[in-house]
Amino acid sequence: MPDSRVHIIGGGLAGCEAAWQAARLGVAVTLHEMRPGRSTPVHKSGGLAELVCSNSFRGDKLDNAVGVLKDEMRRLGSIVMRAAEATRVPAGAALAVDRERFSAEVTAAITAHPLITIVRDEVPALPAADSGMYPLIVATGPLTSDTLSASIQQFVGREHLSFYDAISPIVLAETIDRTRVFRASRWGRSLGTAQHAPIEPAGPACGVDDGEGDYLNCPFTKAEYDAFYDALTHAESATVHDFDTATFFEGCLPIEVMAHRGRDTLRFGPMKPVGLTDPATGRQAYAVVQLRQDTLAGDHYSLVGFQTQLKWGEQARVLRMIPGLERAEFVRFGMVHRNTYINGPTVLRDTWQVRGRDDLFFAGQVSGVEGYVESAASGLMAGINAARVARGEAPLVAPRETALGALAYYVSHADPAHYQPTNVTFGIMPAFEGRVRKGRDRKVALAARAIEQLTAWAGQQAIPLAESGHRDVAHEG
Ligand SMILES: Cc1cc2nc3c(=O)[nH]c(=O)nc-3n(C[C@H](O)[C@H](O)[C@H](O)COP(=O)(O)OP(=O)(O)OC[C@H]3O[C@@H](n4cnc5c(N)ncnc54)[C@H](O)[C@@H]3O)c2cc1C
């Protein structure tokens, strides 16, 4: 019989939300937080739920997937959303907070809860099975302490824990100019087709076409390449934290770093044109940028091997010089930064439980999600499910059509070979069958479906819902 107390390691956004939700269900919680005794390279205080960078929880309208996720969280009684509302500062259509008051508000609520005990200690390794610390949620964030990281790595397998994010920008499929790009795999290789591939000179660089599937290819003339190269090498980079200046993996260099090594370096790396014949000219282009379709979010394409640290505005400006991306809408910008996270699809189920381990959960950034709201959202579901396991009940999964369900599905079912932590987007929700809706209509319809499904699901599971604080979806402007 499992211990009837839930243990959580990490008092950040995910850990606090998880503690709150488990306690709301009447289950006692011990929350282990190592600060202030031991801090991370980015945290500055001993407060719980400290926001380490921006003070924004991003969009707060229902024509935006993160707005839908917030709405679902509010309905499920989220402490993070409650504290954000209480400490809100003006930020147009976004939800931004006073960061100190926000952290103080969460700290006060968690501290005052009679069922939650906060222990200020570092948990140095995954606790032994007989430690009495299970059910356990690991919510130690992108800067999980070193010895615990090593222990998690040993548990999940060396190749399933990353210490860096090298994220390529992602664009929305409908904004790619299909008249300028062509679909092909290098050397004509494709899943299930004949293989006539010459031997590649060296192992592929990070994310470069592995020949396993079709790509959209953006072909450059020499003049286009030169203009792109000049813009790239003169663009402004984002400021990096001290710990980010550590050596990059040689195979995962930011494109601007590669570009600075020489005018042709990219043409021999992620922009190599060999093995790709442009049907418009019948010849190999001077250089090519490849776009890989996300297997789950079919309307997302990532720029293969294009991890970058350029400022977001600069990324949009420079990357729109790529033929076919002149009017591209970016679902996500590229980045390279320190981030400890497990390979979600290999390790987790959609309940946030480890495969084959009912009593062990991961939540927050370390589970393979990206962003403040997504971290808190995963904590919300992990908290509910850990409490249910503590009580001997089956864990729950929100419908895939909801933002909460879509996020859980993505983390547990995306392609493990190319896994990148993701923000919530409408692209990871199942598409509508039948009539294809576009643009804002589609988003509003997806939002309405998500809220409807969440409400029905909560009703079936007898989960009491709070007020959303939102107007009717149809009236969102
Ligand atoms: C530099 C940086 C900037 C970011 N900026 C943004 C941004 O602007 N917007 C955004 O949406 N997202 C941002 N993120 C991503 C992410 O949303 C945040 O990191 C977010 O705080 C993640 O929430 P979390 O609960 O998973 O982790 P955290 O909020 O980091 O919480 C984890 C907690 O676990 C504790 N801990 C770690 N190891 C142990 C241990 N062994 N024992 C006990 N306690 C431990 C830590 O002290 C920490 O309090 C950023 C990430 C980084 C690294």
Ligand as a Chemical Component Dictionary entry (heavy atoms), coordinates in Angstrom:
data_LIG
# 
_chem_comp.id                   LIG 
_chem_comp.type                 NON-POLYMER 
_chem_comp.pdbx_formal_charge   0 
_chem_comp.three_letter_code    LIG 
# 
loop_
_chem_comp_atom.comp_id 
_chem_comp_atom.atom_id 
_chem_comp_atom.alt_atom_id 
_chem_comp_atom.type_symbol 
_chem_comp_atom.charge 
_chem_comp_atom.model_Cartn_x 
_chem_comp_atom.model_Cartn_y 
_chem_comp_atom.model_Cartn_z 
_chem_comp_atom.pdbx_ordinal 
LIG C1  C1  C 0 17.534 31.209 -17.615 1  
LIG C2  C2  C 0 16.118 30.766 -17.870 2  
LIG C3  C3  C 0 15.188 31.717 -18.237 3  
LIG C4  C4  C 0 13.857 31.336 -18.489 4  
LIG N1  N1  N 0 12.959 32.298 -18.841 5  
LIG C5  C5  C 0 11.684 31.970 -19.065 6  
LIG C6  C6  C 0 10.731 32.986 -19.403 7  
LIG O1  O1  O 0 11.065 34.150 -19.497 8  
LIG N2  N2  N 0 9.449  32.611 -19.620 9  
LIG C7  C7  C 0 9.040  31.319 -19.526 10 
LIG O2  O2  O 0 7.848  31.040 -19.734 11 
LIG N3  N3  N 0 9.920  30.341 -19.189 12 
LIG C8  C8  C 0 11.229 30.628 -18.965 13 
LIG N4  N4  N 0 12.142 29.630 -18.640 14 
LIG C9  C9  C 0 11.720 28.230 -18.663 15 
LIG C10 C10 C 0 10.861 27.743 -17.466 16 
LIG O3  O3  O 0 9.544  28.153 -17.682 17 
LIG C11 C11 C 0 11.312 28.180 -16.111 18 
LIG O4  O4  O 0 12.578 27.648 -15.884 19 
LIG C12 C12 C 0 10.342 27.709 -14.998 20 
LIG O5  O5  O 0 10.752 28.271 -13.794 21 
LIG C13 C13 C 0 10.261 26.209 -14.875 22 
LIG O6  O6  O 0 9.464  25.842 -13.778 23 
LIG P1  P1  P 0 9.821  24.546 -12.917 24 
LIG O7  O7  O 0 8.878  24.476 -11.795 25 
LIG O8  O8  O 0 9.939  23.390 -13.802 26 
LIG O9  O9  O 0 11.297 24.840 -12.389 27 
LIG P2  P2  P 0 11.792 25.975 -11.309 28 
LIG O10 O10 O 0 10.838 27.105 -11.288 29 
LIG O11 O11 O 0 13.216 26.251 -11.644 30 
LIG O12 O12 O 0 11.699 25.203 -9.941  31 
LIG C14 C14 C 0 12.539 24.132 -9.628  32 
LIG C15 C15 C 0 12.901 24.216 -8.156  33 
LIG O13 O13 O 0 13.578 23.045 -7.772  34 
LIG C16 C16 C 0 14.604 23.393 -6.859  35 
LIG N5  N5  N 0 15.593 22.291 -6.865  36 
LIG C17 C17 C 0 16.433 21.929 -7.868  37 
LIG N6  N6  N 0 17.127 20.828 -7.515  38 
LIG C18 C18 C 0 16.713 20.474 -6.265  39 
LIG C19 C19 C 0 17.052 19.425 -5.372  40 
LIG N7  N7  N 0 17.955 18.497 -5.685  41 
LIG N8  N8  N 0 16.427 19.368 -4.164  42 
LIG C20 C20 C 0 15.508 20.294 -3.825  43 
LIG N9  N9  N 0 15.160 21.324 -4.628  44 
LIG C21 C21 C 0 15.744 21.400 -5.843  45 
LIG C22 C22 C 0 15.104 24.738 -7.371  46 
LIG O14 O14 O 0 15.730 25.475 -6.353  47 
LIG C23 C23 C 0 13.811 25.391 -7.853  48 
LIG O15 O15 O 0 13.211 26.180 -6.871  49 
LIG C24 C24 C 0 13.469 29.976 -18.374 50 
LIG C25 C25 C 0 14.424 29.035 -18.001 51 
LIG C26 C26 C 0 15.726 29.407 -17.751 52 
LIG C27 C27 C 0 16.739 28.383 -17.349 53 
# 
loop_
_chem_comp_bond.comp_id 
_chem_comp_bond.atom_id_1 
_chem_comp_bond.atom_id_2 
_chem_comp_bond.value_order 
_chem_comp_bond.pdbx_ordinal 
LIG C1  C2  SING 1  
LIG C2  C3  SING 2  
LIG C2  C26 DOUB 3  
LIG C3  C4  DOUB 4  
LIG C4  N1  SING 5  
LIG C4  C24 SING 6  
LIG N1  C5  DOUB 7  
LIG C5  C6  SING 8  
LIG C5  C8  SING 9  
LIG C6  O1  DOUB 10 
LIG C6  N2  SING 11 
LIG N2  C7  SING 12 
LIG C7  O2  DOUB 13 
LIG C7  N3  SING 14 
LIG N3  C8  DOUB 15 
LIG C8  N4  SING 16 
LIG N4  C9  SING 17 
LIG N4  C24 SING 18 
LIG C9  C10 SING 19 
LIG C10 O3  SING 20 
LIG C10 C11 SING 21 
LIG C11 O4  SING 22 
LIG C11 C12 SING 23 
LIG C12 O5  SING 24 
LIG C12 C13 SING 25 
LIG C13 O6  SING 26 
LIG O6  P1  SING 27 
LIG P1  O7  DOUB 28 
LIG P1  O8  SING 29 
LIG P1  O9  SING 30 
LIG O9  P2  SING 31 
LIG P2  O10 DOUB 32 
LIG P2  O11 SING 33 
LIG P2  O12 SING 34 
LIG O12 C14 SING 35 
LIG C14 C15 SING 36 
LIG C15 O13 SING 37 
LIG C15 C23 SING 38 
LIG O13 C16 SING 39 
LIG C16 N5  SING 40 
LIG C16 C22 SING 41 
LIG N5  C17 SING 42 
LIG N5  C21 SING 43 
LIG C17 N6  DOUB 44 
LIG N6  C18 SING 45 
LIG C18 C19 SING 46 
LIG C18 C21 DOUB 47 
LIG C19 N7  SING 48 
LIG C19 N8  DOUB 49 
LIG N8  C20 SING 50 
LIG C20 N9  DOUB 51 
LIG N9  C21 SING 52 
LIG C22 O14 SING 53 
LIG C22 C23 SING 54 
LIG C23 O15 SING 55 
LIG C24 C25 DOUB 56 
LIG C25 C26 SING 57 
LIG C26 C27 SING 58 
# 
